[in-house]
Amino acid sequence: MHIFFICTLVLASIIGLTFIVERGLALRGKKVIPPAVEAAAENCRTPTDLPMLVQICKQNPSAVSRLLLTACEHLSWPMEENVDALEMRARNEVVSLERGLVILEIIVGIGPLLGLLGTVYGLIMLFGGMGQAGMADSGTLASGIAVALTATLLGLLTAIPSLVAWSLYNKKVETLTVRMETICEEFLQRQYRSEKQT
């Protein structure tokens, strides 16, 4: 049974490491907000610049590209309705960016608990065996306790990297979301301002 806890912790550690690497690659700033798209949105000041922005967004698929394309598709709508459509699309993009973070959060919670459970089980078995066999020598006792505490160590080694990654990635998603919101808001302000002037 002690092996079960260790195997479960090793599996949780592998899953956690997989999501840490995958989210690290997916949440790179240049992947979510390509510089070419950001520059094109900044330079898109009038309706005549829209085809260039649409083309660059399609060439650089990303979260911000999809948001800008949504905004472009609804420019004929009043600004408030366009903002509502953009917010709906933005919620989907944020959910996509947060994908996998809940797994890291679960691993942060269950890692130490599984480790503690494995330790308690190991100690119960150790002391239960001592009660039946009589007092064992101190070397056997120490080695039994060391085996039991291995589960706690594995639990912490599983949870700590997942906790660090979860915290960093949550902050990164928040930062990227604010940047995308700023880019889209400035884009809409410029487009609707230029419409009023014409």
C-alpha positions in Angstrom: 0.0 0.0 0.0 2.9 2.3 0.7 4.1 1.8 -2.9 0.6 3.0 -4.0 1.1 6.4 -2.4 4.6 6.8 -3.9 3.4 5.7 -7.4 0.5 8.2 -7.2 2.8 11.0 -6.2 5.2 10.2 -9.0 2.3 10.2 -11.4 1.0 13.5 -10.0 4.5 14.9 -10.3 4.8 13.9 -14.0 1.3 15.3 -14.8 2.3 18.6 -13.0 5.6 18.8 -14.9 3.8 18.2 -18.2 1.3 21.1 -17.5 4.1 23.4 -16.2 6.0 22.9 -19.5 2.9 23.1 -21.7 1.6 26.3 -20.1 5.0 27.8 -20.1 5.2 27.5 -23.8 1.6 28.5 -24.4 1.8 31.7 -22.2 4.8 33.2 -23.9 4.1 36.9 -24.5 5.0 36.8 -28.2 2.7 33.8 -28.7 -0.3 35.4 -27.1 0.4 39.0 -28.3 2.6 38.8 -31.4 4.6 42.1 -31.9 3.5 42.3 -35.5 -0.2 42.2 -34.5 0.3 44.8 -31.7 2.1 47.1 -34.1 -0.6 46.7 -36.8 -3.3 47.5 -34.2 -1.4 50.6 -33.1 -1.0 51.7 -36.8 -4.6 51.0 -37.7 -6.1 54.5 -37.4 -8.7 54.8 -40.1 -11.1 52.3 -41.8 -8.7 52.2 -44.8 -6.1 50.6 -42.6 -8.4 47.7 -41.6 -7.6 45.3 -44.5 -3.9 45.4 -43.5 -4.7 44.7 -39.8 -7.1 41.8 -40.8 -4.4 40.3 -43.0 -1.7 40.5 -40.3 -4.1 39.0 -37.7 -4.8 36.1 -40.0 -1.1 35.5 -40.6 -0.3 35.6 -36.9 -3.1 33.5 -35.2 -3.2 34.3 -31.5 -5.5 35.3 -28.7 -5.2 39.1 -29.4 -5.5 38.4 -33.2 -8.9 36.7 -32.6 -10.1 39.6 -30.4 -9.1 42.2 -33.0 -10.8 40.2 -35.8 -13.9 40.1 -33.7 -13.7 43.8 -33.2 -13.2 44.4 -36.9 -16.2 42.2 -37.8 -18.5 44.3 -35.7 -17.3 47.8 -36.5 -20.6 48.5 -38.2 -22.4 48.0 -34.9 -22.6 50.7 -32.2 -19.5 50.8 -30.0 -21.3 49.5 -26.9 -22.6 46.4 -28.8 -19.1 45.8 -30.3 -17.6 46.0 -26.8 -20.1 43.5 -25.6 -19.3 41.1 -28.4 -15.6 41.6 -27.7 -16.0 40.9 -24.0 -17.8 37.7 -24.8 -14.9 36.6 -27.1 -12.4 37.8 -24.5 -13.9 35.5 -21.9 -13.4 32.5 -24.2 -9.8 33.5 -24.8 -9.0 33.9 -21.1 -10.5 30.5 -20.4 -8.2 29.1 -23.1 -5.2 30.8 -21.5 -6.1 29.4 -18.1 -6.5 25.9 -19.4 -4.5 23.5 -17.3 -4.0 25.8 -14.3 -6.8 24.1 -12.4 -4.8 20.8 -12.7 -1.8 22.5 -11.1 -4.0 23.9 -8.4 -5.3 20.4 -7.7 -1.8 19.0 -7.6 -0.8 21.7 -5.1 -3.6 20.6 -2.8 -3.4 16.8 -3.1 0.5 16.4 -3.2 1.1 17.2 0.5 -2.0 15.4 1.6 -1.1 12.2 -0.3 2.4 12.4 1.2 1.0 12.8 4.7 -1.4 10.0 4.1 1.4 7.8 2.9 3.5 8.7 6.0 0.7 8.0 8.4 0.0 4.7 6.8 3.7 3.7 6.8 4.0 4.6 10.5 0.8 2.7 11.4 2.3 -0.4 9.6 5.7 0.1 11.3 4.4 0.5 14.8 1.7 -2.2 14.3 4.5 -4.6 13.2 6.6 -3.6 16.2 3.7 -4.3 18.6 3.4 -7.9 17.2 7.1 -8.7 17.0 8.2 -6.9 20.1 10.7 -4.0 20.3 12.9 -4.0 17.3 16.5 -2.6 17.2 16.9 1.1 16.6 18.3 0.6 13.1 15.2 -1.1 11.9 13.0 1.5 13.5 15.0 4.4 11.9 14.9 2.8 8.5 11.1 2.2 8.8 10.5 5.8 9.8 12.7 7.0 6.9 10.7 4.9 4.4 7.4 6.4 5.8 8.7 9.9 5.6 9.7 9.4 2.0 6.0 9.9 1.1 5.9 13.3 2.8 9.1 14.4 1.0 7.6 13.3 -2.4 4.4 15.1 -1.7 6.2 18.3 -1.0 8.5 17.9 -4.0 5.4 17.4 -6.1 3.4 20.4 -4.7 6.1 23.1 -4.4 7.0 23.4 -8.2 3.3 23.2 -9.1 2.5 26.0 -6.6 5.3 28.2 -8.0 4.2 27.6 -11.6 0.5 28.1 -10.7 1.2 31.4 -9.0 3.4 32.6 -11.9 1.0 31.5 -14.6 -2.0 33.1 -12.9 -0.2 36.4 -12.7 1.0 36.0 -16.3 -2.6 35.4 -17.5 -3.7 38.5 -15.6 -1.0 40.6 -17.2 -1.6 39.3 -20.7 -5.4 39.9 -20.3 -4.8 43.5 -19.3 -2.5 44.1 -22.2 -5.0 42.6 -24.7 -7.8 44.6 -23.2 -5.7 47.8 -23.6 -4.8 47.0 -27.2 -8.4 46.3 -28.1 -9.8 49.3 -26.2 -7.4 51.7 -27.9 -8.1 50.1 -31.3 -11.9 50.6 -30.9 -11.4 54.2 -29.6 -9.4 55.1 -32.7 -11.8 53.5 -35.1 -15.0 55.0 -33.7 -13.3 58.4 -33.3 -12.3 58.4 -37.0 -15.9 57.4 -37.9 -17.2 60.5 -36.1 -14.7 62.7 -37.8 -15.7 61.5 -41.3 
